[in-house]
Amino acid sequence: MRILALLLTAATLLAAPKTFTGVITDDMCKMGHTAMNMGPDPECVRKCVREMGSKYALYDGKKVYKLSDQKLPEPFAGKKVVVRGTLYEKTGIIKVDSIEAAK
């Protein structure tokens, strides 16, 4: 019983929500929106998602993480944010609990 309790506790800690800070972008362009010649980054990000089939993502300066929620990121396109959620390492997807502007 004690081993089972320890394993359940460890699994819960691994899946606990965390905070991730970065810029809302899209998974196609990542951070290279200037090459698209579509204007400012927020406009390009939204256009890539709406018209090109791209998905909203978070770029933390090193890696791009896809976001599970595709409605919450829209008002933050091209802006620095704090995302609270759970990262699924195998897929690179953050299950989004909340998004707010970074201070």
Buried (B, 14 or more C-beta within 10 A) or exposed (E): EEEEEEEEEEEEEEEEBEEBEBBBBBBBBBEEBEEBEBEEBBBBBBBBBEEEEBBBBBBEEEEBBBBBBEEBBBEBBBBEBBBBBBBBEEEEBBBBBEBEEEE
